[in-house]
């Protein structure tokens, strides 16, 4: 099977997850032929919960996927940030930026279902069960060879597969920083309603977060700690686990009544350079994987998708130039987002008394300055100014 010569602006997208699917839908709306290739053969089995910024919601509305998500997404009206064992807290509210919500909480599978349906409505070709054998490019095309021997060509190829096929592209170099931590995820219920409040609690062992769920008394929780500590927590019975989390997090959200669906994953900062080379670009978790503190990673990936689609649409006859322009344009937002999350990990992971005092003073100052709260809320909702 060989595709005909690629048309200007045509794109092969490896990975039909949320970032790849969003890119393909944007490409279709901008008049760019896109073909999605994904190894999965059915509905996603991913059980994670995603925190979407308001800017990400606007992007999903633009590609026709949000209507199917809206009834299954919990709104975030305010974010309460504090530190364990020290003074200082900041409360950012949707009124600080005049938005109906600062963001939303949605199951990965629900978002994927909505995007899959949008792809069908948009007539975007998706080839499931497509396993990649090789990726290459030359002066005229990008070419993907499948394990079944088939080949496809287009003006450009985009990796949106979380990095699964990066090893097939040795000119893309991966750098990793191991935080020596794991994140424990679960769903917890409380004795009082969340009121659409999300919590970020910084502790010496790592951040803990609660994201409001559709059920008024349920949260998605994240508990970051060392690998041995997470090992212990995973082995605890439910009553002991709830008691441990209550002591760790405190009572600001109420009393925890139940916990379900515990799972874990190791935390690393992974970046890929370059972001584009020749006719091949990387986006989303294929390009960068961040620490979950502040919930920036997924939203950063969706902004990758938007800017790459716009770059290719601006110069559909010159994919090499378009991808190089995308890489340059994304550098600022990506570097600042990575720097922000990495700074938070280091700053709040230090338990020295002088540092606690400085952090507390900073949180109090931020809470007292409306302009500072607005700037932070806008940055978290929409990314760096373009």
C-alpha positions in Angstrom: 0.0 0.0 0.0 1.5 3.3 -1.0 -0.1 6.7 -0.8 -0.1 9.1 -3.8 2.3 12.0 -3.7 1.5 14.2 -0.7 -0.6 17.3 -1.2 0.6 20.7 0.3 -0.2 20.9 4.0 -1.0 17.2 4.4 0.0 15.7 7.7 0.5 12.2 9.2 -0.3 12.3 12.9 1.1 9.4 15.0 -1.0 9.1 18.0 -4.8 9.7 18.2 -4.9 10.5 21.9 -6.3 13.9 23.0 -3.4 16.0 21.7 -3.1 14.2 18.4 -6.8 14.2 17.8 -7.1 17.9 18.7 -4.3 18.7 16.3 -6.0 16.7 13.5 -9.4 18.4 14.1 -7.7 21.8 14.0 -5.9 20.8 10.8 -9.2 19.8 9.2 -10.8 23.1 10.1 -7.8 24.9 8.6 -8.1 23.0 5.3 -5.2 20.6 5.9 -5.6 16.9 5.1 -4.6 14.9 8.1 -4.4 11.2 8.7 -4.3 9.8 12.2 -2.4 6.6 13.0 -2.9 4.9 16.4 -1.9 1.5 17.8 -5.0 1.1 19.9 -7.8 -1.1 18.4 -10.7 0.1 20.5 -11.8 2.5 23.1 -9.0 3.9 25.4 -8.3 2.0 28.6 -6.7 5.1 30.2 -8.3 5.9 33.6 -6.6 9.2 34.5 -8.3 12.4 35.3 -7.4 15.5 33.5 -7.3 19.1 34.7 -8.3 21.4 31.7 -7.6 25.1 31.8 -10.2 27.4 30.5 -8.1 28.0 27.4 -8.1 24.3 26.7 -11.9 24.2 27.0 -12.1 27.1 24.5 -9.9 25.1 22.1 -12.1 22.0 22.5 -15.1 24.1 21.7 -13.3 25.3 18.6 -12.9 21.8 17.3 -16.4 20.7 18.1 -15.6 18.3 21.0 -16.6 20.3 24.1 -20.4 19.9 23.7 -20.0 16.1 24.3 -17.7 16.8 27.4 -19.6 19.6 29.1 -22.1 17.4 31.0 -19.3 15.2 32.3 -16.8 17.9 33.3 -16.7 19.4 36.8 -16.0 23.2 37.0 -13.2 24.7 39.0 -14.3 28.0 40.4 -11.4 28.6 42.8 -8.0 27.2 43.6 -6.8 27.2 47.2 -3.0 26.9 47.6 -1.3 26.5 51.0 1.8 25.0 52.6 2.0 22.4 55.3 3.2 23.4 58.7 3.6 27.1 58.0 1.5 30.3 57.5 0.4 31.7 54.2 -2.2 30.7 51.6 -3.6 32.2 48.4 -7.1 31.8 46.9 -7.5 32.4 43.2 -11.1 32.8 42.1 -12.8 32.8 38.7 -13.9 36.4 39.4 -10.2 37.4 39.4 -10.2 37.0 35.6 -13.9 37.3 34.9 -14.4 33.8 33.6 -17.2 31.4 34.3 -14.6 28.8 35.5 -10.8 28.7 35.9 -10.8 25.2 34.4 -12.5 21.9 34.4 -11.9 18.3 35.6 -12.7 15.5 33.1 -11.9 11.8 32.8 -9.4 11.1 30.1 -11.7 8.4 28.6 -14.6 10.9 28.4 -12.5 13.4 26.6 -11.1 10.7 24.2 -14.7 9.5 23.4 -15.7 13.1 22.6 -12.7 13.7 20.4 -13.2 10.3 18.6 -16.8 11.3 17.8 -15.7 14.7 16.6 -13.1 13.1 14.3 -15.9 11.0 12.7 -18.1 14.1 12.2 -15.2 16.0 10.7 -14.4 13.1 8.3 -10.8 12.8 9.5 -9.3 9.5 8.5 -8.2 7.5 11.6 -6.3 4.2 11.2 -6.5 2.2 14.4 -4.2 -0.8 14.9 -1.5 1.0 13.0 1.9 0.1 14.5 4.9 2.1 13.3 8.0 0.5 11.9 9.9 3.5 10.7 9.6 7.3 10.2 11.7 9.2 7.7 11.7 12.4 5.6 13.5 13.8 2.6 13.3 16.9 0.5 9.8 16.2 -0.7 7.9 14.2 1.9 7.6 12.6 5.3 7.1 8.9 5.2 5.8 6.5 7.8 6.3 2.7 7.3 3.9 0.4 9.2 4.7 -3.0 10.6 2.4 -4.6 8.1 4.6 -3.2 5.3 2.4 -0.4 4.2 3.7 3.1 3.7 2.1 6.5 3.9 3.5 9.9 2.8 2.6 13.5 3.5 4.1 17.0 3.7 4.9 16.5 7.3 4.7 14.0 10.2 3.7 14.8 13.7 4.5 12.6 16.8 1.7 12.9 19.4 2.2 9.5 20.8 3.6 10.3 24.2 7.1 9.5 22.9 6.4 5.9 22.1 8.2 6.1 18.7 10.9 8.6 19.5 13.5 5.9 19.4 12.9 5.6 15.7 14.2 9.2 15.3 17.7 9.4 16.6 18.1 13.0 15.6 15.6 13.9 18.4 17.5 13.8 21.7 15.7 13.2 25.0 16.7 14.6 28.4 15.3 13.4 31.7 15.4 14.7 35.3 14.3 12.1 37.8 12.5 13.6 40.7 12.9 10.4 42.8 9.1 10.6 43.5 5.9 8.9 42.5 2.4 10.2 42.3 -0.4 8.3 43.9 -3.8 8.9 42.3 -7.2 8.0 43.8 -10.8 9.2 44.1 -11.8 10.3 47.6 -15.2 11.3 49.1 -15.7 13.9 51.8 -18.3 14.7 54.4 -19.0 18.0 52.8 -19.4 19.4 49.3 -16.4 20.7 47.4 -18.1 23.8 46.1 -16.0 23.6 42.9 -12.8 24.4 44.8 -9.5 22.7 43.9 -6.8 22.4 46.5 -3.0 22.4 46.1 -1.2 21.6 49.3 2.6 21.8 49.4 4.4 19.6 51.8 8.1 18.7 52.4 7.6 15.3 50.8 5.8 16.7 47.7 2.5 18.4 46.7 -0.9 17.0 47.4 -3.9 18.1 45.3 -7.6 17.6 45.2 -9.6 18.3 42.1 -13.5 18.6 42.3 -15.4 15.8 40.6 -19.0 15.8 39.2 -20.3 14.3 42.5 -20.5 17.2 44.9 -18.6 15.3 47.6 -15.9 13.6 45.5 -12.4 14.6 44.5 -9.7 13.2 42.3 -6.6 13.3 44.5 -2.9 13.4 43.8 -0.3 12.6 46.5 3.3 13.0 45.6 6.0 11.5 47.8 9.1 9.3 47.6 8.9 5.9 46.0 9.2 4.0 49.4 6.5 6.2 51.0 4.2 5.6 48.0 4.9 1.8 48.3 3.7 2.0 51.9 0.6 4.0 51.1 -0.4 1.6 48.3 -0.2 -1.3 50.7 -2.4 0.3 53.4 -6.0 -0.8 53.9 -8.6 1.8 53.1 -9.2 3.0 56.7 -5.4 3.4 57.4 -4.9 5.1 54.0 -7.7 7.6 54.7 -6.2 8.4 58.2 -2.8 8.9 56.6 -4.1 11.3 54.0 -6.2 13.2 56.5 -3.2 13.8 58.7 -1.1 14.7 55.6 -3.6 17.1 54.0 -5.5 18.5 57.0 -9.3 19.2 57.3 -9.7 22.2 54.9 -11.7 20.1 52.5 -13.5 18.1 55.2 -13.3 14.6 56.6 -12.4 11.9 54.1 -14.8 9.0 54.1 -13.7 6.7 51.3 -10.9 6.1 48.8 -11.0 4.1 45.6 -9.0 3.4 42.5 -5.5 3.9 43.9 -2.7 3.8 41.3 0.8 5.2 41.0 3.3 6.4 38.4 6.9 7.6 38.7 7.7 11.3 38.1 10.2 12.6 35.7 10.8 15.8 33.7 11.4 14.7 30.1 12.1 17.1 27.3 12.9 16.5 23.6 15.1 18.6 21.4 14.7 19.8 18.7 10.9 20.2 18.7 11.0 20.0 14.9 13.5 18.8 12.4 13.0 18.8 8.7 9.4 17.6 8.0 8.9 16.0 11.5 7.6 17.7 14.6 6.8 16.5 18.2 3.9 17.8 20.3 2.3 17.0 23.7 3.9 14.4 26.0 6.1 13.3 23.0 7.8 16.7 23.3 7.7 17.3 27.1 6.4 15.5 30.1 6.1 17.6 33.3 5.7 17.1 37.0 2.0 17.2 37.8 2.3 20.2 40.2 0.0 23.1 39.0 -1.5 20.8 36.3 0.3 22.4 33.3 1.5 19.5 31.2 -1.7 18.5 29.3 -2.7 22.1 28.6 0.7 22.8 27.3 0.4 19.9 24.9 -2.9 21.3 23.5 -1.3 24.6 22.9 1.4 22.8 21.0 -1.4 21.3 18.8 -2.9 24.7 18.1 0.3 26.5 17.2 1.6 23.7 15.0 -1.7 23.6 13.0 -1.7 27.3 12.6 1.9 27.3 11.5 1.4 24.7 8.8 -1.8 26.4 7.6 0.1 29.7 7.2 2.6 28.2 4.8 1.1 24.9 3.5 3.5 24.7 0.6 6.6 24.8 2.8 6.3 22.3 5.7 10.0 22.6 6.6 9.7 26.4 7.2 6.3 25.9 9.0 7.7 23.4 11.4 10.8 25.5 12.1 8.6 28.5 12.8 6.5 26.4 15.2 9.5 25.3 17.1 10.7 28.9 17.5 7.3 30.1 18.5 6.7 27.5 21.1 10.0 27.9 22.9 8.9 30.7 25.2 5.7 29.1 26.5 7.3 25.7 26.9 10.4 26.9 28.7 8.4 29.1 31.1 5.9 26.3 31.9 8.7 23.8 32.6 10.6 26.4 34.6 7.5 27.3 36.6 6.7 23.7 37.5 10.3 22.8 38.2 10.7 25.8 40.4 7.6 24.9 42.5 8.9 21.4 43.0 12.3 22.7 44.3 10.9 25.7 46.2 8.2 23.9 48.1 10.2 20.7 48.7 12.6 22.6 50.9 11.6 22.4 54.6 14.2 24.8 56.0 12.6 27.4 58.4 13.8 30.5 56.5 12.5 29.1 53.3 9.1 28.4 54.9 8.9 32.0 56.0 9.8 33.3 52.6 7.2 31.0 51.0 4.5 32.1 53.5 5.2 35.8 52.9 5.0 35.2 49.1 1.7 33.4 49.4 0.3 36.2 51.6 1.5 38.9 49.2 0.0 37.1 46.2 -3.3 36.7 48.0 -3.3 40.4 48.9 -2.5 41.7 45.4 -5.5 41.5 43.0 -3.3 42.3 40.0 -0.8 39.5 40.8 -3.7 37.0 41.3 -5.2 38.1 37.9 -1.8 37.6 36.1 -1.3 34.2 37.7 -4.9 33.1 36.9 -4.5 34.3 33.3 -1.2 32.5 32.9 -2.7 29.2 34.2 -5.8 29.6 32.1 -4.3 30.6 28.8 -0.5 30.0 28.9 2.1 32.6 28.1 1.0 35.6 26.0 1.5 35.0 22.3 
